[in-house]
């Protein structure tokens, strides 16, 4: 009998469950990457919507206004004025561009709170598919303003608001799906790698938008809109919401523990606790939750655990019930400030590079992708460290503590030349996006499958939406504040970002202290 080829041996070395798990990992990766791909063009096109129409980059604001007043009567007859695309060719262009960001992000923040509640009551595949098709429509709608020569500010604002609302369907859906398929064993590392879809989407969106920005910026929006719509069709055709749908195991079989992760529960024998472990006092926050919920949910959860009842056998958690899960409020407020910093870079970094390095919109957009490259490594590193230490809050706190001085260094070093800017973009991207990535993935999944929920996996969508929705409030405020502060100098923007990082760290102090105290108690127990 002939020996099997190496490739076939490699394929058959993995089980059916492992192949399905890898497929869902890859599919959800590219699905959400397309969301971020469609958000990125606005930051790239800003440099084209407003151009410095003065002859020199060193012209002061007062001189610029005089020059703009002189050329105002002699406008081009084409689609754009000499200073960019009307109405963004005025001296208050930073405020107008900030209004575009704020419109999208404010709608996104408001919609996110509703999206999780709606999403957990609808099939994920249908909900996500409709959201992606609608997002493709509204992303392309912004670019159509170029082809139809539209110069009304409200047209662009309404396109951003509509897009912000429909894009909220993405995050709760993909996190719930990936949480259904993967247990807690190496969740930090797995989700750290998976969450690089954010940076991959930003990089691809930057490159696609930059390709057309100087020649036909309308295509910088139309093409990403087409891509996310096509990915929506792939979602409808291939997304498997839960392993139970194809009779797969909900967690890797190598684990000896029973995981109540995902909507179906399987009876697996737990190792018997010894007397000392059984006598250890419960977490007071756990006791508070269990006392309130035990009577109403114990019988339902025990029956579903024994029978492997489907996803629809457990009632959806309420908004207030999700808030009472230990850590949800702290991590939500931390993400508010962490996402403020991340999204300020997302929407304003190319314009900052254009002003400081005096590059055109295309080169600035290409250079800005290095921040997202650093973010890929930061997210993976945060997940790896948090898995090893088993301390999510402490890992986030450590990176936030390092991020604040790094931002100060970035503001100073970036003015010294292109090489220094490249290095600082990579380091800043890792430290800024690391905590953001960890909270929105592994932490959200941990809290959404918290043991106090007794296996109620339908809470995952709501918890994810609360955490990311609160973070999106910061994401809306960051670019808006940057637009208001930047006319007084870019240094002031960086000071604002440093304060935000300090506030994010402040909200984690209680959880960090709790993790350190638990570690000290564990060490003391082992010594005795």
Wavefront OBJ file of the C-alpha trace (Angstrom):
o trace
v 0.000 0.000 0.000
v 1.413 3.387 -1.028
v 2.170 5.908 1.688
v -0.157 8.890 1.857
v 1.294 12.183 0.592
v 2.521 14.579 3.333
v -0.206 17.096 2.543
v -2.975 14.514 2.958
v -1.413 13.261 6.200
v -1.405 16.836 7.473
v -5.076 17.330 6.548
v -6.196 14.070 8.143
v -4.228 14.773 11.331
v -6.949 17.253 12.340
v -10.397 16.234 13.466
v -13.642 17.356 11.868
v -14.299 19.645 14.835
v -10.888 21.285 14.492
v -11.413 21.977 10.796
v -14.801 23.563 11.428
v -13.349 25.645 14.261
v -10.524 26.870 12.004
v -13.039 27.685 9.272
v -15.216 29.804 11.604
v -12.109 31.520 12.967
v -11.024 32.483 9.441
v -14.489 33.462 8.206
v -15.323 35.732 11.150
v -11.824 37.228 10.877
v -12.446 38.413 7.328
v -16.058 39.365 7.993
v -15.087 41.878 10.650
v -11.954 42.966 8.792
v -14.316 44.164 6.057
v -16.151 46.340 8.600
v -12.941 48.161 9.500
v -11.914 48.240 5.847
v -15.065 50.270 5.132
v -14.453 52.690 8.044
v -10.914 53.670 7.100
v -11.425 55.642 3.836
v -12.686 58.795 5.571
v -9.348 59.270 7.353
v -7.429 58.848 4.092
v -9.682 61.150 2.053
v -9.539 64.006 4.582
v -6.302 65.248 3.054
v -8.053 65.431 -0.333
v -11.305 66.965 0.906
v -9.236 69.867 2.181
v -5.978 70.903 0.545
v -3.640 73.644 1.663
v -4.197 76.011 -1.226
v -1.401 78.389 -0.211
v 1.879 78.056 -2.045
v 3.885 77.070 1.013
v 3.267 74.714 3.918
v 4.651 77.301 6.303
v 1.859 79.809 5.695
v 0.280 80.861 8.987
v -3.475 80.575 9.569
v -4.011 84.306 9.206
v -2.160 84.378 5.910
v -4.137 81.362 4.766
v -7.439 83.112 5.450
v -6.317 86.196 3.495
v -5.227 84.024 0.602
v -8.474 82.028 0.661
v -10.455 85.268 0.609
v -8.486 86.461 -2.438
v -9.056 83.313 -4.479
v -12.708 82.843 -3.475
v -14.156 84.695 -6.507
v -11.944 82.725 -8.893
v -13.150 79.172 -8.144
v -12.626 76.326 -10.525
v -15.572 75.221 -12.586
v -14.805 71.550 -11.845
v -15.937 69.437 -8.917
v -13.352 70.834 -6.492
v -12.226 74.289 -5.448
v -8.545 75.219 -5.199
v -8.624 74.354 -1.488
v -10.317 70.962 -1.788
v -13.893 69.755 -2.020
v -16.663 72.128 -1.048
v -17.861 72.473 1.752
v -14.619 71.204 3.316
v -12.493 73.860 1.585
v -13.201 76.493 4.254
v -10.910 77.616 7.066
v -12.995 75.673 9.626
v -12.372 72.406 7.769
v -11.084 70.613 10.888
v -14.388 71.173 12.669
v -16.340 70.023 9.597
v -14.233 66.885 9.214
v -14.571 66.283 12.952
v -18.347 66.518 12.551
v -18.212 63.666 10.014
v -16.312 61.482 12.487
v -18.614 62.429 15.338
v -21.720 61.660 13.274
v -20.532 58.137 12.505
v -19.196 57.346 15.975
v -22.086 58.859 17.931
v -24.566 56.851 15.867
v -22.365 53.789 16.366
v -22.272 54.267 20.149
v -26.040 54.697 20.452
v -26.786 51.853 18.076
v -24.413 49.473 19.843
v -26.482 49.417 23.033
v -29.536 48.447 21.003
v -27.687 46.071 18.706
v -26.670 43.601 21.400
v -30.196 43.383 22.772
v -31.690 42.927 19.286
v -28.924 40.610 18.096
v -29.335 38.039 20.854
v -32.999 37.648 19.886
v -32.350 37.077 16.156
v -30.308 34.492 14.223
v -26.752 35.810 13.968
v -26.325 34.872 10.305
v -29.342 36.852 9.116
v -28.657 39.794 11.411
v -25.026 40.081 10.337
v -25.801 39.628 6.641
v -28.368 42.450 6.584
v -25.983 44.714 8.494
v -23.120 44.102 6.064
v -25.254 44.684 2.962
v -26.619 47.931 4.426
v -23.131 49.025 5.436
v -21.896 48.468 1.904
v -24.727 50.652 0.597
v -24.055 53.581 2.944
v -20.268 53.400 2.552
v -20.654 53.630 -1.220
v -23.239 56.402 -0.755
v -20.568 58.729 0.655
v -18.407 58.159 -2.433
v -21.328 58.820 -4.758
v -21.167 62.442 -3.606
v -18.041 62.749 -5.739
v -19.618 61.330 -8.899
v -22.845 63.334 -8.543
v -20.995 66.527 -7.575
v -22.775 66.888 -4.209
v -21.509 69.694 -1.946
v -24.148 69.602 0.786
v -22.620 68.901 4.214
v -25.796 67.202 5.460
v -25.617 64.586 2.696
v -22.268 63.391 3.987
v -23.341 63.613 7.634
v -26.474 61.532 7.005
v -24.417 58.929 5.119
v -22.112 58.686 8.148
v -24.993 58.425 10.639
v -26.713 55.662 8.660
v -23.453 53.770 8.258
v -22.684 54.094 11.972
v -26.038 52.591 12.924
v -25.871 49.561 10.617
v -22.245 48.797 11.460
v -23.258 48.026 15.049
v -24.560 44.676 13.823
v -20.993 43.452 13.362
v -19.167 43.283 16.656
v -21.735 41.623 18.967
v -22.446 39.058 16.243
v -18.882 37.970 15.506
v -17.824 37.936 19.184
v -20.845 35.832 20.102
v -20.093 33.434 17.258
v -16.395 33.076 18.086
v -17.266 32.759 21.785
v -19.580 29.855 20.944
v -16.777 28.004 19.178
v -13.838 28.555 21.529
v -13.539 27.848 25.259
v -11.561 29.766 27.866
v -8.378 27.676 27.784
v -6.228 29.941 25.575
v -8.855 32.535 24.834
v -6.477 35.501 25.291
v -3.973 34.264 22.696
v -6.596 32.941 20.266
v -8.648 36.129 20.414
v -5.508 38.278 20.355
v -4.617 36.703 17.013
v -8.234 36.826 15.846
v -8.599 40.486 16.835
v -5.827 41.439 14.425
v -8.691 41.601 11.903
v -9.139 45.189 13.155
v -5.630 46.174 12.090
v -5.735 44.072 8.920
v -8.996 45.778 7.932
v -7.529 49.214 8.670
v -4.418 48.443 6.617
v -6.376 47.117 3.626
v -8.832 50.021 3.866
v -5.936 52.503 3.911
v -4.240 50.929 0.900
v -7.455 50.672 -1.142
v -8.540 54.224 -0.312
v -5.044 55.635 -0.910
v -4.902 54.032 -4.361
v -7.709 56.263 -5.673
v -7.591 59.213 -3.269
v -5.610 61.559 -5.507
v -7.335 60.684 -8.780
v -10.952 59.766 -7.935
v -11.668 59.801 -4.179
v -15.229 58.594 -4.747
v -13.857 55.130 -5.545
v -12.066 55.181 -2.168
v -15.551 54.671 -0.680
v -17.339 52.749 -3.419
v -14.812 49.905 -3.585
v -14.790 49.208 0.199
v -18.601 49.366 0.075
v -18.658 46.693 -2.606
v -16.204 44.537 -0.637
v -18.202 44.542 2.610
v -21.427 43.801 0.684
v -19.773 40.803 -1.014
v -18.540 39.588 2.384
v -22.126 39.887 3.610
v -23.148 37.399 0.927
v -20.371 35.043 2.091
v -21.717 35.428 5.638
v -25.187 34.332 4.521
v -23.825 31.347 2.613
v -21.249 29.978 5.071
v -21.541 31.281 8.656
v -22.295 28.580 11.258
v -23.595 30.250 14.391
v -22.955 27.448 16.861
v -21.120 24.092 16.834
v -24.338 22.354 17.848
v -25.812 23.297 14.457
v -23.519 20.722 12.798
v -23.158 18.381 15.792
v -19.686 19.591 16.755
v -18.228 19.881 20.241
v -18.466 23.418 21.613
v -14.943 23.279 23.089
v -11.681 21.508 22.237
v -11.761 17.928 23.424
v -8.281 18.126 24.940
v -9.566 20.035 27.935
v -10.291 18.028 31.074
v -12.643 20.656 32.459
v -16.258 21.258 31.658
v -16.895 24.536 29.919
v -20.328 26.067 29.912
v -19.327 28.287 27.030
v -21.726 28.683 24.144
v -25.404 28.123 24.061
v -25.471 24.332 24.308
v -24.350 22.736 27.544
v -22.865 19.265 27.814
v -22.627 17.225 31.017
v -18.935 16.571 31.622
v -17.653 15.243 34.941
v -15.790 17.897 36.899
v -12.860 16.916 39.120
v -13.870 16.684 42.773
v -12.761 19.611 44.883
v -10.739 18.843 47.974
v -11.887 19.979 51.379
v -9.696 23.076 51.493
v -10.868 24.331 48.101
v -14.487 23.611 48.933
v -14.204 25.568 52.174
v -12.697 28.658 50.505
v -15.005 31.684 50.773
v -16.806 32.760 47.646
v -16.149 36.053 45.993
v -18.593 38.507 47.616
v -19.598 39.783 44.177
v -20.356 36.220 43.128
v -22.431 35.651 46.263
v -24.453 38.776 45.550
v -25.195 37.647 42.008
v -26.012 34.087 42.929
v -28.390 35.010 45.722
v -30.402 37.217 43.369
v -30.492 34.860 40.440
v -30.415 31.386 41.976
v -34.131 30.981 42.567
v -35.159 32.190 39.128
v -32.581 30.376 37.001
v -31.294 27.317 38.832
v -33.956 24.871 37.708
v -33.894 26.086 34.111
v -30.110 25.947 33.825
v -29.799 22.545 35.483
v -32.310 21.024 33.097
v -30.642 22.548 30.064
v -27.248 21.328 31.271
v -28.524 17.803 31.593
v -30.301 17.669 28.275
v -28.000 19.781 26.116
v -30.941 22.028 25.337
v -30.605 24.409 22.379
v -29.765 28.063 22.296
v -33.367 29.141 22.503
v -33.989 27.355 25.784
v -32.438 30.128 27.909
v -34.011 33.529 28.269
v -32.011 36.602 27.205
v -30.345 38.582 29.980
v -31.588 42.086 30.770
v -29.478 45.209 30.343
v -29.270 45.764 34.116
v -28.549 42.100 34.677
v -25.548 42.321 32.357
v -24.293 45.428 34.165
v -24.280 43.509 37.450
v -21.750 40.969 36.184
v -18.537 41.683 38.136
v -16.106 43.745 36.042
v -18.479 44.838 33.269
v -18.750 48.451 34.479
v -15.007 48.842 35.158
v -13.908 47.404 31.832
v -16.597 49.389 29.972
v -15.376 52.704 31.410
v -11.768 51.735 30.811
v -12.577 50.962 27.177
v -14.307 54.340 26.847
v -10.971 56.111 27.290
v -8.826 53.452 25.591
v -11.012 53.549 22.484
v -10.972 57.365 22.564
v -7.203 57.194 22.025
v -7.342 54.428 19.414
v -10.035 56.040 17.273
v -8.398 59.456 17.424
v -5.414 57.822 15.733
v -7.700 55.928 13.349
v -9.429 59.069 12.056
v -6.753 61.755 12.403
v -3.349 60.084 12.014
v -3.074 60.474 8.199
v -3.908 64.183 8.441
v -1.375 64.613 11.277
v 1.323 62.910 9.169
v 0.394 65.142 6.219
v 0.848 68.276 8.331
v 4.014 67.215 10.171
v 5.867 65.294 7.458
v 4.474 67.385 4.549
v 3.449 64.291 2.588
v 0.595 63.967 0.123
v -2.597 62.132 1.090
v -1.553 58.836 -0.535
v 1.861 58.587 1.139
v 0.443 59.691 4.497
v -2.250 57.013 4.241
v 0.308 54.333 3.434
v 2.540 55.414 6.328
v -0.352 55.421 8.792
v -0.788 51.656 8.288
v 2.313 51.109 10.447
v 0.242 52.096 13.485
v -2.074 49.184 12.714
v 0.863 46.835 12.107
v 2.010 47.663 15.636
v -1.566 47.071 16.800
v -1.478 43.484 15.480
v 1.552 42.650 17.627
v 0.109 44.565 20.593
v -3.163 42.598 20.545
v -1.390 39.236 20.305
v 1.105 40.190 23.028
v -1.681 41.335 25.368
v -3.577 38.071 24.874
v -0.461 35.952 25.396
v 0.571 37.770 28.587
v -2.946 37.738 30.042
v -3.245 33.984 29.409
v 0.106 33.304 31.034
v -0.532 35.506 34.067
v -4.302 34.838 34.152
v -4.726 38.551 34.849
v -6.666 40.501 32.211
v -6.928 43.780 34.163
v -3.252 43.823 35.191
v -2.147 43.219 31.599
v -4.287 46.110 30.352
v -3.047 48.343 33.182
v 0.603 47.624 32.414
v 0.200 48.543 28.740
v -1.812 51.677 29.539
v 0.891 52.777 31.974
v 3.504 52.482 29.223
v 1.288 54.057 26.553
v 1.017 57.528 28.145
v 4.778 58.397 28.073
v 5.046 56.741 24.657
v 2.460 59.152 23.256
v 4.477 62.085 24.602
v 7.580 60.682 22.932
v 5.635 60.204 19.684
v 4.601 63.884 19.601
v 8.229 64.962 20.049
v 10.071 62.350 17.978
v 7.714 62.426 14.981
v 8.967 65.935 14.170
v 12.564 64.701 13.852
v 12.143 62.870 10.573
v 10.487 59.998 8.762
v 12.594 57.205 10.287
v 11.756 58.242 13.857
v 8.068 58.468 12.933
v 8.100 54.886 11.609
v 9.541 53.506 14.866
v 7.146 55.439 17.079
v 4.143 54.437 14.961
v 4.912 50.752 15.558
v 5.494 51.136 19.313
v 2.493 53.421 19.854
v 0.238 51.124 17.837
v 1.181 48.140 20.003
v 0.630 49.901 23.336
v -2.539 51.780 22.336
v -4.310 48.884 20.615
v -3.177 46.128 23.003
v -5.578 46.944 25.890
v -8.346 47.898 23.447
v -8.018 44.553 21.656
v -7.913 42.528 24.876
v -10.995 44.178 26.412
v -13.164 43.942 23.297
v -12.372 40.245 22.724
v -11.118 37.984 25.538
v -12.456 40.125 28.391
v -15.884 40.522 26.748
v -16.077 36.779 26.089
v -14.971 35.992 29.653
v -17.604 38.259 31.161
v -20.297 37.116 28.731
v -19.711 33.506 29.832
v -19.086 34.375 33.485
v -19.732 31.511 35.911
v -22.353 33.606 37.712
v -24.523 33.308 34.580
v -24.734 29.526 35.013
v -24.242 28.844 31.312
v -26.571 31.523 29.906
v -24.659 32.118 26.669
v -27.317 34.488 25.372
v -25.798 37.095 27.691
v -22.662 37.226 25.547
v -24.139 39.467 22.861
v -25.546 41.938 25.409
v -22.344 42.083 27.475
v -20.246 42.586 24.343
v -22.549 45.363 23.151
v -22.465 47.148 26.541
v -18.667 47.097 26.723
v -18.094 48.089 23.101
v -20.997 50.551 23.146
v -19.490 52.385 26.122
v -16.130 52.301 24.391
v -17.756 53.757 21.291
v -18.825 56.811 23.308
v -15.110 57.486 23.780
v -14.497 56.677 20.123
v -17.006 59.401 19.235
v -15.523 61.942 21.645
v -11.878 61.415 20.645
v -12.017 62.510 16.987
v -14.435 65.330 17.906
v -12.071 66.676 20.567
v -9.150 66.294 18.174
v -10.985 68.417 15.613
v -11.672 71.116 18.210
v -8.216 71.078 19.832
v -5.926 70.617 16.805
v -6.226 74.256 15.592
v -4.433 75.280 18.802
v -1.597 72.845 18.068
v -1.100 69.103 17.690
v 0.787 68.938 21.013
v -2.461 69.716 22.823
v -4.122 66.759 21.086
v -1.419 64.454 22.421
v -1.825 65.866 25.940
v -5.531 65.056 25.688
v -4.708 61.488 24.631
v -2.288 61.054 27.543
v -4.950 62.170 30.026
v -7.384 59.688 28.466
v -4.894 56.839 28.940
v -4.458 57.833 32.596
v -8.244 57.795 33.102
v -8.484 54.338 31.492
v -5.888 53.056 33.953
v -7.714 54.689 36.865
v -10.903 52.698 36.241
v -8.962 49.419 36.321
v -7.216 50.008 39.652
v -9.824 48.158 41.732
v -9.721 45.089 39.477
v -5.909 45.157 39.377
v -5.802 45.322 43.177
v -8.245 42.405 43.357
v -6.121 40.301 40.971
v -2.954 41.006 42.935
v -4.677 40.210 46.235
v -5.985 36.908 44.863
v -2.480 36.060 43.653
v -1.038 36.828 47.097
v -3.697 34.676 48.785
v -2.983 31.827 46.370
v 0.764 32.024 47.076
v 0.144 32.043 50.835
v -2.175 29.025 50.528
v 0.479 27.045 48.644
v 3.124 27.859 51.281
v 0.915 26.447 54.019
l 1 2 3 4 5 6 7 8 9 10 11 12 13 14 15 16 17 18 19 20 21 22 23 24 25 26 27 28 29 30 31 32 33 34 35 36 37 38 39 40 41 42 43 44 45 46 47 48 49 50 51 52 53 54 55 56 57 58 59 60 61 62 63 64 65 66 67 68 69 70 71 72 73 74 75 76 77 78 79 80 81 82 83 84 85 86 87 88 89 90 91 92 93 94 95 96 97 98 99 100 101 102 103 104 105 106 107 108 109 110 111 112 113 114 115 116 117 118 119 120 121 122 123 124 125 126 127 128 129 130 131 132 133 134 135 136 137 138 139 140 141 142 143 144 145 146 147 148 149 150 151 152 153 154 155 156 157 158 159 160 161 162 163 164 165 166 167 168 169 170 171 172 173 174 175 176 177 178 179 180 181 182 183 184 185 186 187 188 189 190 191 192 193 194 195 196 197 198 199 200 201 202 203 204 205 206 207 208 209 210 211 212 213 214 215 216 217 218 219 220 221 222 223 224 225 226 227 228 229 230 231 232 233 234 235 236 237 238 239 240 241 242 243 244 245 246 247 248 249 250 251 252 253 254 255 256 257 258 259 260 261 262 263 264 265 266 267 268 269 270 271 272 273 274 275 276 277 278 279 280 281 282 283 284 285 286 287 288 289 290 291 292 293 294 295 296 297 298 299 300 301 302 303 304 305 306 307 308 309 310 311 312 313 314 315 316 317 318 319 320 321 322 323 324 325 326 327 328 329 330 331 332 333 334 335 336 337 338 339 340 341 342 343 344 345 346 347 348 349 350 351 352 353 354 355 356 357 358 359 360 361 362 363 364 365 366 367 368 369 370 371 372 373 374 375 376 377 378 379 380 381 382 383 384 385 386 387 388 389 390 391 392 393 394 395 396 397 398 399 400 401 402 403 404 405 406 407 408 409 410 411 412 413 414 415 416 417 418 419 420 421 422 423 424 425 426 427 428 429 430 431 432 433 434 435 436 437 438 439 440 441 442 443 444 445 446 447 448 449 450 451 452 453 454 455 456 457 458 459 460 461 462 463 464 465 466 467 468 469 470 471 472 473 474 475 476 477 478 479 480 481 482 483 484 485 486 487 488 489 490 491 492 493 494 495 496 497 498 499 500 501 502 503 504 505 506 507 508 509 510 511 512 513 514 515 516 517 518 519 520 521 522 523 524 525 526 527 528
